[in-house]
Amino acid sequence: MRTRLTLCALLLSGTFAAASPRRTYVVNWGTTHELSAEDRALIEKCDRQLRAELLRRGATVTDRKDARTAIVLRPTLEVLPQGLKLDMIGMRNADKKLLGSVSVKAGGASRDAQLRAIVKHVCSEAAEF
């Protein structure tokens, strides 16, 4: 009996999750003109991974600044000697109300592994905004 109830609850929760509207994000990086070419390339790679991860999680990512229902994400990537640090602020586009901020550091592994780890963590936190 418990198994049937658990299965029904899971099916119902999946139905409600599928029926919920998709979140729309606008990713807005700061200026990168004073950075080195390597840092800019790393930021571009981070941007591609961030957008791909948000899409994978069922969100819509747009570049339209006029999307009233969108959540604006403002990430900044800091390249440290032994790691990476990704800070991100989330705000509502309609009234610019701050929804939250996330700061994640990774170190020790390769740059690609660090980048994958911090992007996944930041995207899971952005889902809570």
C-alpha positions in Angstrom: 0.0 0.0 0.0 2.8 2.4 0.9 4.5 1.7 -2.4 1.3 2.6 -4.3 0.9 5.8 -2.4 4.6 6.8 -3.0 4.2 6.0 -6.7 1.0 8.1 -6.9 2.7 11.0 -5.1 5.7 10.9 -7.4 3.5 10.8 -10.5 1.4 13.7 -9.2 4.4 15.8 -8.3 5.9 15.2 -11.8 2.6 16.3 -13.4 2.6 19.5 -11.4 6.2 20.2 -12.2 5.6 19.7 -15.9 2.6 22.0 -15.8 4.5 24.8 -14.0 5.7 27.7 -16.2 9.3 27.7 -17.3 11.6 30.2 -15.8 13.1 32.8 -18.1 16.6 34.1 -17.4 18.6 36.9 -18.9 22.4 36.4 -18.4 24.1 39.8 -18.2 27.9 39.7 -17.8 29.8 42.8 -16.8 32.4 44.4 -19.0 35.4 42.3 -20.0 37.5 44.8 -21.9 40.2 45.2 -19.3 40.8 41.4 -18.9 43.4 39.3 -20.6 42.5 37.3 -23.6 42.7 34.1 -21.6 40.4 35.4 -19.0 37.9 36.6 -21.7 38.0 33.1 -23.3 37.3 31.5 -19.9 34.4 33.8 -19.3 33.0 33.0 -22.7 33.3 29.3 -22.0 31.6 29.8 -18.6 28.8 31.7 -20.3 28.2 28.9 -22.8 28.2 26.3 -19.9 25.9 28.5 -17.8 23.4 28.9 -20.5 23.5 25.2 -21.5 23.0 24.1 -17.8 20.0 26.4 -17.4 18.5 25.0 -20.6 19.2 21.5 -19.4 17.3 22.3 -16.2 14.2 23.3 -18.2 14.6 27.1 -18.1 14.5 29.6 -21.0 17.5 31.8 -21.6 17.1 34.9 -23.6 19.1 38.0 -24.5 16.0 40.2 -24.6 16.4 42.9 -21.9 12.7 43.7 -22.1 11.4 40.4 -20.9 9.3 41.6 -17.9 8.9 38.2 -16.3 12.6 37.2 -16.6 15.1 36.9 -13.8 18.3 38.7 -14.6 21.5 36.9 -13.6 24.6 39.0 -13.3 27.6 36.6 -13.0 31.2 37.7 -12.5 34.1 35.2 -12.8 37.3 35.8 -11.0 40.4 33.8 -12.1 42.5 32.9 -9.1 46.0 31.4 -9.3 44.8 28.0 -8.0 41.1 28.2 -8.8 38.0 30.0 -10.0 35.4 32.0 -8.1 32.0 32.7 -9.6 29.7 35.3 -8.0 26.2 35.7 -9.3 23.4 38.1 -8.4 19.8 37.4 -9.3 17.1 40.1 -9.7 13.6 40.4 -11.1 13.7 42.3 -14.4 10.3 44.0 -13.8 11.2 46.0 -10.7 15.0 45.2 -10.2 14.3 43.6 -6.8 17.2 41.6 -5.5 16.3 37.9 -5.3 19.6 36.5 -4.1 23.3 36.1 -4.6 25.6 33.1 -4.8 29.3 32.9 -4.5 31.2 29.7 -5.3 34.9 28.8 -5.4 36.6 25.8 -6.9 40.2 24.8 -6.8 42.6 22.0 -7.2 41.4 20.3 -10.4 41.8 21.4 -14.0 40.1 24.6 -15.1 37.5 22.7 -17.0 36.6 20.6 -14.0 36.5 23.7 -11.8 34.3 25.5 -14.3 31.8 22.6 -14.6 31.6 22.3 -10.8 30.9 26.0 -10.1 28.4 26.3 -13.0 26.4 23.3 -11.8 26.3 24.6 -8.2 25.4 28.2 -9.3 22.6 26.9 -11.5 21.1 24.8 -8.8 21.1 27.9 -6.5 19.7 30.1 -9.2 16.7 27.8 -9.4 15.8 28.9 -5.8 15.6 32.6 -6.8 
